[in-house]
Amino acid sequence: MSYKNFGIRPELVERVKAKMKHTPTKERIKLLISGVSKHDLQDRSKVRRLVKSAASILKEPLTDTQEEQLTAFVLAQKIDPKNTFHLIKLWGMFR
């Protein structure tokens, strides 16, 4: 399922992708998500907190609506960070 189906704008995704190419930023995001489990990624409050923290690291101001859209997207993906297939699927979505 595409992020566009959740109302997430392609411009936002492109800005985030560009910012993630900067090594210090990427390392801060990696630290943020290290140790996150599948259970954590199915908990709405934890996902929302991760979205807010990531937006802060990326200096990307998000509206409440955008935060909710991103949270709903993550929850709908049922991501298991230990499952390589899930990670490849996400990679393909944001290429």
FENMO-V375179 format. One record per residue. RES is the residue in one letter. NEAR is the number of other ideal C-beta (glycine too) atoms within 12 Angstrom. Layout:
res=(RES & RES)
near=(NEAR & NEAR)
This chain:
res=(M & S & Y & K & N & F & G & I & R & P & E & L & V & E & R & V & K & A & K & M & K & H & T & P & T & K & E & R & I & K & L & L & I & S & G & V & S & K & H & D & L & Q & D & R & S & K & V & R & R & L & V & K & S & A & A & S & I & L & K & E & P & L & T & D & T & Q & E & E & Q & L & T & A & F & V & L & A & Q & K & I & D & P & K & N & T & F & H & L & I & K & L & W & G & M & F & R)
near=(16 & 17 & 27 & 16 & 13 & 25 & 20 & 31 & 19 & 16 & 14 & 29 & 26 & 17 & 21 & 29 & 22 & 16 & 22 & 22 & 14 & 16 & 11 & 14 & 23 & 20 & 14 & 20 & 27 & 17 & 16 & 23 & 25 & 13 & 14 & 25 & 18 & 20 & 15 & 24 & 31 & 20 & 17 & 19 & 15 & 23 & 32 & 26 & 22 & 31 & 35 & 24 & 22 & 31 & 26 & 18 & 24 & 28 & 14 & 28 & 13 & 25 & 17 & 14 & 15 & 28 & 30 & 21 & 26 & 35 & 31 & 22 & 30 & 35 & 25 & 21 & 27 & 19 & 29 & 19 & 24 & 15 & 16 & 12 & 14 & 19 & 18 & 13 & 18 & 23 & 13 & 12 & 24 & 22 & 10)
